[in-house]
């Protein structure tokens, strides 16, 4: 039995597909009678339209969908072109080839790619569908069916939640099977079914009997639990096919290899999140297994750059993993997503182990909004996380969710205030709230002021009305106070643009904008400001002690206990002075010194800035 697994654009072209590679290795381990091949047509697509063009489009889900939607539904070409231009923005659009030119290149690429493939001996063709891959996969499946009408076509992946998968079967006759949820066991069962070994394909496989889709799972929002309990028992991923294609095409790429430490999210409570529809719980690998996997991939493919595909790294096992790596001396670089870590030492450990870039689930600087988002963190924790990552030398990425339904002026004001204090840290991305199928807001819309859930306006442009009316889509549109929210959050967007511009214009990006050097019984703080000379602040004696005691979030009572020679009134006045100078953040939960330590330089090479200098009064 021969199975071909396919990943269409807009997968990131300098990465192999972790989904295909793990499924391939798993099927091979289950039966020697199953031959599994993986195909990555997104590599040739990147070469055809140009790597830079491909990368810019792949970073914008709607733009990528618009291109293939114009090929899938030619009558929607004008609307798709409008979505492409609107979502990318004028500056990026001007730097790219014309929409119609790119669409024509993708059209010819798909035909050329299919012409070179031989599916005559294939028993099953499977498409992995994640963000922005749906229109391209349906288009490819349709053209594949024209060439091989009897070839069964399967689709699966994070986009294929049960309700979504059922609707895809209803609307698109080119699809024969949908796998919902985790793929290993259902795919193996489907292969056995197609080989005649079992009478039914088993749980989480939706099929089209006698040309009509099944409706037995329509009411479900989550798949049945047909998962592998112990991820440590999975075979090592196999990226050989990807590297063979890369070599054949001649695309000049040093790949970043994906690693999977866990599946699901151990928190899984955020009210806006729908990233875990395919999982029935949280599981993670042991650090020893993750180290084994890393070494195998590093040695086999001679790569030093890795990205974790996890929604969130498992804290305990990640600690052990990075602690082991800090001893080996290899120059590894990792990207990973984490929840807010509560202490500076963990960030330092991860950095020494190779964590080069981190995306932290910050989302907000307003405590009431964080509670509505159900993040389980405080604004003080989020700002501390930004400081600790910066101090550890880890590149920080993250989002600030704007326009969340029911947000108040007070929450906007709290955010605006916090932005003054996080100016020294790398800017976050402004992320307007979108309503995802299956998230808690979708499940309880009235609780969040959402009056009606509709198809997203972009999908209404990309899909014919007769098609879209029968589809369940992953991204929705909530009708309620959206226009009010957009007006409310407009000042935050403008302030975040100024934040990004401040960092873009800095002359020395290697030096933190707010840093200090310790002189033993005094510290000197250097503070950069937008459009003005840098300031110097000196803190002596007890002033130094108090500031350093605020290196991590600390309650005022704890600070008074640690510095028992000062009255609460004097301490409050001193902290207020630091707060006014934006050297310290303070709220009801406590306070946090914002300057990160800058290692001292040899006297011969140190030069004082041509800047203003102020002295904070000694207590």
CORSUL-V679330 format. One line per field, one symbol per residue. phi: phi as a letter, one per 40 degrees, with the letter a starting at -180 (. if undefined). burial: I if it has 16 or more other ideal C-beta (glycine too) atoms within 10 Angstrom, else O. A space follows every 50 residues. Layout:
# CORSUL-V679330
phi: ???
burial: ???
This chain:
# CORSUL-V679330
phi: .bbbbbbcdbccccbcccccccccccccccaccbcbbbbbccccccccch dccccccccbdcccccccccccbdcbdccccccdccccgcccdccbccdc cccccccccccccccccbbcbccabbbcbbdgcccccccccccccccbdc ccbbbahccccdcccccccccbcccbbbbbgccdcdcccccccccgcbcb cgcgbcbbcfgbccbcbcccbbcccbcccbcccccccbbdcccccccccg ccbccbccbbcabgbccfbccccbcbccbbibbacccccccccccccccc bfbbbbbccccaccdcccdcccccccccgcccbbbabbcdccbccccccc ccchccbbbbccgabbcccccccfcgbbdcccccccccccccgccbbibb cbgcdgcbcdccccccccccccdccdccccbcdbccdgcdcccbdccbgc cabbccdcccccbddccccbbcbcbbbccabdcccccccdccdcccccdc cdcccccbccbdcbabbcbgbabbbbbcbcgbccbbbbbbfcdcdccccc dbdaccccccccbccbcccccccccccccccgcabaacciaacccbcbdc bddcbcbcccbcbbbcccc
burial: IOIIIIIIIIIIIIIIIIIIIIIIIIIOOIOOOIIIOIIIIIIIIIIIIO OOIIOIIIOIIIIIIIIIIIIIIOOIIOIIIIIIIOIIOOOOIOOIOOIO OIIOIIOOIIOOIIOOIOOOOIIIIIIIIIIIIIIIIIIIIOOIIOOIOO IIIIIIIIIIIIIIIIIIIIIIOIIIIIIIIIIIIIIIIIIIIIOOOOOO IIOIIIIIOOOOIOOOIOOOOIIOOIIOOOIOOIIOIIIOIIIOIIOOOO IOOOIIIIIIIIIIIIIOOIIIIIIIIIIIOIIIIIIOIIIOIIOOIOOO OOIOIIIIIIIIIIOOIIIIIIOOIOOOOOOIOIIIIIIIIOOIOIIIII IOIIIIOIIIIIIIIIIOIIOIIOIOIIIIIIIIIIIIIIIIOIOIIIII IIIIIIIOOOIIOIIOOIIOIIIIIIIIOIOOIIIIIIIIIIOOIOOIII OOOOIIOIIIIIIOOOOIOOIIIIIIIIOIIIOOIOOIIOOIOOOIOOIO OIIOOOOOOOOIIIIIIOOOOOIIIIIIIOOOOOIIIIIIOIIIIIIOOI IIIIOIOOIOOOIOOIOOOOIOOIIOOIIOOIIIIIIOOIIIIIIIOIOO OOOOOOOOOOOOOOOIOOI
